[in-house]
């Protein structure tokens, strides 16, 4: 299994409901589809309860079943952006791209 995480920071002028809007219209539908297909085992959209980072920071994590699952996530993202061409620019318009970071590790996990 592989755990992938991505950190993001909203721009100061992003709408107050930017994360909720992006989650509802872009991230959650994609992740739910990948979850139903078995490409991923779980996903999270996290914000801090105690702010040690900038308050506008958030993270998207998922655990892929295998390396092929990572490929399916990338293909799913590409298909989502192709089907809704304004989603990518909308997401990018609200993000401070200089703060973006990705994280990928091989994971040993057990789900019961």
FENGI-V298227 format. One record per helix or strand. SS is the DSSP state (@ for helix, = for strand). FROM is the first residue (numbers start at 0). TO is the last residue. Records with the same first field share a line. If there is no record, write none. Layout:
BEGIN
SS = FROM-TO ; FROM-TO
END
This chain:
BEGIN
= = 1-9 ; 39-45 ; 56-63 ; 94-94 ; 100-105
@ = 17-36 ; 66-82 ; 84-93 ; 96-98
END
